C-alpha cells in the first residue's frame, strides 16, 4: 500500500462513525482543526484522562477544547 492509499484508508476509518451516539460535540475549529466527538457517558473520557493529538499543524483548537470540556491532559504531536 502506498502513502496516498494508506492516508485514504486511515481517514476513511477515523472519520466513519462506528457507534450510536446521542450527544455529539464539536471540539476545535470547524475546518481542519476540529473533530466531532461522542459525549455520551459510556464514551466520554473520565478524569484522570490523557488524549494524544497527532497532526496538529499549529492548530491547537481541538486540544484546547478537549482540555476545557473533559479536563484531560493533552499531548500534542506534529510528526
C-alpha positions as semicolon CSV with decimal commas, in nm:
position;residue;x (nm);y (nm);z (nm)
1;X;0,000;0,000;0,000
2;X;0,147;0,336;-0,098
3;X;0,131;0,655;0,113
4;X;-0,181;0,809;-0,052
5;X;-0,369;0,480;-0,020
6;X;-0,266;0,447;0,344
7;X;-0,373;0,806;0,418
8;X;-0,711;0,747;0,250
9;X;-0,767;0,423;0,441
10;X;-0,678;0,590;0,771
11;X;-0,907;0,889;0,714
12;X;-1,193;0,669;0,596
13;X;-1,164;0,470;0,919
14;X;-1,130;0,755;1,171
15;X;-1,398;0,968;1,007
16;X;-1,652;0,683;1,000
17;X;-1,890;0,688;1,298
18;X;-1,882;0,337;1,443
19;X;-2,113;0,364;1,746
20;X;-2,459;0,503;1,809
21;X;-2,409;0,838;1,981
22;X;-2,684;1,061;2,117
23;X;-2,465;1,358;2,218
24;X;-2,218;1,464;1,951
25;X;-1,993;1,755;2,049
26;X;-1,769;1,954;1,816
27;X;-1,427;2,018;1,966
28;X;-1,196;2,255;1,782
29;X;-1,237;2,468;1,471
30;X;-1,497;2,385;1,208
31;X;-1,229;2,338;0,947
32;X;-0,929;2,107;0,964
33;X;-0,852;2,164;1,334
34;X;-1,158;2,004;1,493
35;X;-1,337;1,675;1,539
36;X;-1,688;1,560;1,623
37;X;-1,671;1,358;1,944
38;X;-1,924;1,145;2,128
39;X;-2,002;1,279;2,473
40;X;-2,241;1,003;2,582
41;X;-2,147;0,881;2,933
42;X;-2,028;0,543;2,800
43;X;-1,773;0,706;2,567
44;X;-1,687;1,033;2,740
45;X;-1,333;1,047;2,887
46;X;-1,325;1,036;3,267
47;X;-1,066;1,207;3,485
48;X;-0,784;1,138;3,507
49;X;-0,756;1,114;3,130
50;X;-0,495;1,168;2,862
51;X;-0,562;1,250;2,497
52;X;-0,292;1,210;2,232
53;X;-0,344;1,452;1,942
54;X;-0,148;1,398;1,620
55;X;-0,102;1,620;1,315
56;X;-0,199;1,950;1,473
57;X;-0,024;2,176;1,219
58;X;-0,011;2,463;1,473
59;X;-0,389;2,446;1,531
60;X;-0,444;2,362;1,897
61;X;-0,820;2,432;1,892
62;X;-0,920;2,065;1,937
63;X;-0,659;2,017;2,208
64;X;-0,768;2,332;2,394
65;X;-1,138;2,246;2,373
66;X;-1,080;1,885;2,483
67;X;-0,880;2,006;2,782
68;X;-1,152;2,253;2,883
69;X;-1,450;2,027;2,808
70;X;-1,321;1,699;2,952
71;X;-1,042;1,817;3,184
72;X;-0,794;1,580;3,019
73;X;-0,420;1,625;2,992
74;X;-0,337;1,666;2,622
75;X;-0,019;1,552;2,444
76;X;0,006;1,724;2,105
77;X;0,233;1,594;1,829
78;X;0,307;1,704;1,478
79;X;0,507;1,418;1,327
